[in-house]
Amino acid sequence: MSRVTERHAADGRSSRWDEHNARRRLDVLDAAIEAIERHGVGVTVKQIADRLGLPRPVVYRHFNGRTDLDEQIRARILEMLLAELEPALHPGGTVAEAVRHAVGTYLSWVERHPRLHHFLGTGRHHERATGSSVVSGARDAIAAQLAALFTEALAHFGKDTSFARPMAFGVIGLVDGVVNAWRSDPASVVAPAEVSSRLADSILALIESNARALGIPIHADAPVQELLRGMA
């Protein structure tokens, strides 16, 4: 066998091994999500491994320790969340309908996956995961998309766009803070539908009050696409 042939054979084996490892990592992450849904944020690596019928060391072989595993689990959870949320981030209908649809979609996911939502905000020993780069990155990406919408609307009305980004991040912070506080209060009797409604009303009030301050005739019943075209 020539050196070229040997190299190609080695490359093929390496590629197949990489694919195998990638599939195994996804299997582990999906098993971890199933385990969290069942056992909560205190899930152990053994519980994850047991779902796959693997020894615990095999799970660790694909990650750089528990911290890396937790971050990769969060990234996988966020993929699930964003797959549902993405269509709602391309608004249609009126401003009110767009806001209520986006907030409702998020609250629906949280209601169906409370333990996954909890895991996004916790660390290994249940402390707040304030240093999670994947969570902050996803939050920033959603805020940036909202900022682009605000910027487009302001630009079409000939207004200064410099406040679009802070406003967008403020809206995301409002949603994040309200939902986290609601979910973390075991004594809360507030229904998800009420949280969704109050949040949507608050966001709409924020948008309308800032629009009035800028002299922009935006109201909740205005079609989103008309606003983006700069039409009153």
Secondary structure, 3 states (H helix, E strand, C coil): CCHHHHHHHHHHHHHHHHHHHHHHHHHHHHHHHHHHHHHCCCCCHHHHHHHHCCCHHHHHCCCCHHHHHHHHHHHHHHHHHHHHHHHHHCCCCEHHHHHHHHHHHHHHHHHHCHHHHHHHCECCCCCECCCCHHHHHHHHHHHHHHHHHHHHHHHHCCCCCCCHHHHHHHHHHHHHHHHHHHHHCCCCCCCHHHHHHHHHHHHHHHHHHHHHHCCCCCCCCCEHHHHHCCCC
